[in-house]
Amino acid sequence: MGLKLDFQKHTLQFKFDAGTSRGVLREKDSWIVKVYESGSEVYGLGECSPLKGLSSETPDEIEEELRRLQLILKKAETPGGNQGLDLAAQLTIMPSVRFALETAFLDLVNGGRRIIFDNAFSRGEASIPINGLVWMRDKPFMKAQIDAKIRSRFTCIKIKIGAIDFDEELSLLQYIRQEYADHGLTIRVDANGAFATENALDKLKTLSQFDIHSIEQPIAVGQVEAMHDLCERTPIPIALDEELIGIEDITDKASLLDRVRPQFIILKPSLLGGIRSTVEWINLAQEKDIGWWVTSALESNIGLNAIAQLTAQYTVTIPQGLGTGKLYHNNFDSPLTITKGVLEYDHLKRWNYSYLSDIL
């Protein structure tokens, strides 16, 4: 019978200027992929959601790849069970495209209900703890975000650092510890590789006075020996993030973890090659007694839903980075709901795909 693939570009508009050490984000392009059998009203959805400056794919390459897949899938049968993961790996090497295909295949097999994995989370029986993300900008803006997250009952706050003055960032951390001393807050920081190798350890020692849970990617990628040395000597647990991008072979994944020996790894399926690749990282981390958590790469709710359901396949004990659903003016309404620092799947809420009029 064969499969059909349609796709539509959707540019997500941020509600505010989202600052990182790599610049300010105001919009983000995603491609929503629809896979279905000819003549059927049942379809699976997936999302290609590359991050500029981190993903290997360009927008032109993504659209060319999706057009190529349209031709190839005409000869393919609907993959049963987890065979969709095998098929996606065979069809494309582009990380975000593979993630979109995996998701669309699993969704299609499960009846086109946006149920990627049938587990306690997707059934609405369990929640996932998440961190509240504080974006970079000027100090008053960041302080206002911190207060808002704590009013919303988040118990774990993640602050992006490395763009404004370091002393100002330290004063924000001091503010949290003094103003909310009785809240028992967990604080994470994300440097996005902003620290210079020669003074990174000194900065980590300074940060450690504020009882920091972990720091993501303190120095730039590609400095394996320097990162190993930092992980050995750091007073704050280090989490690898961008360092994992582009490593496909499982032997190379194991080698990186053995050489660096990080305390944690951060997993973004859209950047790491999808569901199967993320599972490989999780299995390796667990074998090597390395902690991990899963984070959105700023997908719309379509991609975020798949990532959350994948995360819920595991016993989650620490907050995950899945609180990005309210970032955009034009996100897709969905059952994903944030309440008191946890992510839930509320079956009383419905999906709204009004932005996808071209393919639905």
N, C-alpha and C positions, 0 to 999 in steps of 0.2 A: 504493500500500500504506500509506503514511504511517509516521510514527515515533512511538514512545512515549517519554515522559520521566518518570522517577521520581526522587524526591529524598529525602534523609534528613539531618536535622541531626545533627551529631556534635560534641560539646563536648570539645575537647582539654584535657587536664589537665597543666599544667607540673610538672616534677619538683622545681622550686624556685621561689621568688619571683623572677621575672625583672624586674629593675629597669631603667627607662629614665628619661630626663628628663621624660617625660610621666606617670610613675606606675609602679606595680608590676603586672605581669601574672601571674595565677594560673591562668587558663583562657582559652580562645579558641574561639569558635563557628565552625564550618565547615559547609557544606552540600555533600554529595556528590551529584552528578548522574549518573544512568544514562540513556543514550540507546540505543534498540534498535528493530529492526523487529518488528512484531507476529508472534508465533509463533517467533521466532528466539532461540537461546540465546547468540548473540554480542552483546555490548554494549560500549559505550564509557563510560568514567568520566571525570568532570571534577570540579573542586572550586571552589566559591565560598568565598573566604576573605578577607572584609573585615577591616580593622583599625579598631577603634573609635578615633574621633578623627581618622582620616585618610581613610577611605573615605567616599564620598558616599552609599552605600546604608545603610539601616538594616536590622536583621533582619526586621522586618515587611515592608519593601519588597521584600527579596530573596524571601521566601516568596510574596508576592503575584505577583511577576514570574515565578517558576518555575511557579506555577499557571496564569498566563496563557500561558506557553510550552507547557505541556502541551496546551492546546487548539489552539494554532497549529501545532504540529509534527504533529498528526494529518493535516494536509494536505500535509506536506512529504515529499520523497523523500530517501533517503540521499545526502548530497553527496559527490561523488567527488573524490579528490585534495585539493587545497587549496581547493576550493569551500566547504568547511566554514567557512573564515575569512570568506568573503564572506557566507555565510548567517548566521553569528553576528553580524556587523556589522549586517546588515539587521534582525535580530530584536530586539536589545536594546541599550540605551545604557548599561546598568549595567556598570561595569568588571569586577567580579569574576564576575558572571553571564556576561558575554561570554567571559571567559577559560575558565570552566568548559565552556561550549558548544563553543568552539573545540577544547579538549582532547578532549572526549567525541566530537565528530565525527571528528577525526583518528584517535583510538583505534579507533573503530568501523570506519572505512575500512581500517585496518591489521589488522583481524581480532580486535579486542578483546583484545589481548595486552599492553596498557599500553605499546605502542611508538607513541609520538607522532611521532617522527622516526626513520627508519632511518639511523643514522649509526654511526661507530666507537664512540661511547660506548654507545649502546643495544645494540650488538652485543657489548659487553664487551671491545672491543679497545683502548680508550683511556680515560684518566681525566681528571678536571677538577681542577686545583689549587684549593683553597679556603682561606679564612681561618678561624682559630679565634676564635670570638666570646666576649668576656668581658663579662658582664652587670654592671650597676651594683648595688651594695649597699654594705655597710661594707668598709673597707679589707682586713681579713683574708680575707673571702670572695672579694674580687676577686683578691687575691694568690694564694689557693689555686687559683682558676680559671686564672690565668696559668701557674702551675707545672704544672698538669694538662695544659694545652694544649701546653706545650713538651715534657713527657714523652711526649705522643702524637705528637711529631715534626712539629707544625705549624711552618712557617717564616714564616707571616704571622699576626700577632695583631691583632684588631680590638677596641678597648676603647671602650665607651660611657662618655662623660663628660658632665658638666654637672649632676649631681644631688648628689654629695657635695662637700665642700670642695675648691676648685680646687688648693690646696696639697697636699692628700692625693692627688689625682689625679696631680699632678706627681711626688710621691714614688714612686708606683707605676711611672711611666715611668722614673724614675731607677733604681729597683730592677731593672727589666728590662735596662736598658743596662749596669748594673754586674754583675749576677748572671749574665747570659747574653751577656756581651760577645763571646764567641768563637763565638756561634751564627749571626751574620749575619742576625738577625731583621728582618723588615719589620713596622713598626708602623703601623696605621691607627687613627684615632680618629673617633668619631661623636658630634657634639654635639646632634643632633636639634633644631637651632635654639635652643639654650639660651643662647647668648652675647648680651649686650646689644650693640646696634649700636655704641654709643659706645666700648666697650672691647674689641671683638672683635679688632681688629688687634693690640693690646697682648698679648692672650692668645695669639694666633697666634705672635707673636714669641717669647714665653716658651716655648711648646710646641716651637718649631723647634730648640731646643738638643738635643732628643732624637732628631733625625733621623727625623721623622715622614713617612711616605709620602704621606699625604693626610688631610684632615679632611672629614667629611660634614656638610653643612648647618650651618655655624657659627652663622648667625643665622636668625631666623624667616622664613617664606615671605612673599612679597608685597612685599619691599623690593628691587626689581630694581636700582635705581640704586646702592643701598648695597652690594648683592651684587657688582655690576659693579666698583665701586671696590675692594672687598675682594679680588676675584679679580685685579685689576691690581697690587695692592700686597702681597699675601700672601707670606710666606716659605715657606708650606706649600701645596702644591697643594690646591685646593678642589673637592669633588665635590657637585654638586647632587643632592638626593634628593627630599624632600617638595615642593620647588619645581616638580617636573615633574607632580605629581598634578593632574588636572582639565583638562589641556591636551590637547584631542582633535584639533583641526585641524592638519594638517601645516604649514601656513603659520605658525600660532601657535607651533608647536614650533620651527621654524627661527628665528622672530623672537626667542624667548626665548634661544636659544643665541647668537645674534648680539649681543643686548643685554648679556648677562652675560659671555660668553666664559669659561666655567668650564674648569678643567683636566680634569675628569672629570664624568660623569653616572652615577648609580646607577639601575638599572632593575628595578622590581618589577612583573611583568606583571599580578598581581592588582589592583594599584592604578592601573595605567596604561591599562587597557582591553584587556589580553590580548596575544596573540601578535603579531597584525598591528601593533598600535600600538607594541609594543616593537621590532619590526623597523624601523619608521619612525624611531624614536629612534636606533637603532644606525646606520642608513644616514646620517642627518643628522650624527651625531657623527663618523663616519668621513670624510664629505665635508669637515667643518670642522676636522679634525685634533684632535678632542677625544677623550680616552680614555673608556672605559666599562667597567663590569662589571655583572653581573646578581646580584640578591639575592633570596632568599626573603622573602615577607611573612608568615612563620611558618605556612605551609601545612602540612598533613599530608604524608605521603610521596606521596600521590596527586598533589597539586599540585606538590610539589617535583620529582617525577619528570618532569613535563611541562616545568618550567622548566629543569631540568638538560639535558634532551634538546634543547630550543631553544638553550640556550647552546652546546651541542656542535656546532651547525650552523656555528659560526664558529671561526676559529683563535684559541684562547685562550692568552694568554701570561702573564697575571697572575691571582692568586687571585680566585676568585668568592665571593659570599656565600651558599653553598649547604650550609652545615654544620649545618642546623637539624633534621635528622631524628631526633636523639636527645633532643629537648627534652621530650617528652611521655611520660607513663605509658601512654597508650592510643593511640599512633600505630599505623598499619597496618604490619605486617611487610612488607618489600619487598626486592628485590634491591639497593637502594641501600646502599652500604657505604663507610664512611670508614676509610681506612688511611694512616697517615703523612702526613696533611695533604692527601690527594686523595680525591675522590669517584669511586667506581667502580660499575658495574652488573654485579653478580655473578649470572649466570644459574643458578648452583647453588642460589641462594636463591629462595624462592617468595613470592608475594603472599599475605597473609592478610586476608580481608575479614570476619572474624567479627563485627565491630562493625556491619556493614551488613545485619543479618538482615532488616530491614524491606523492603529493595528488591532483595536478591540471593537 
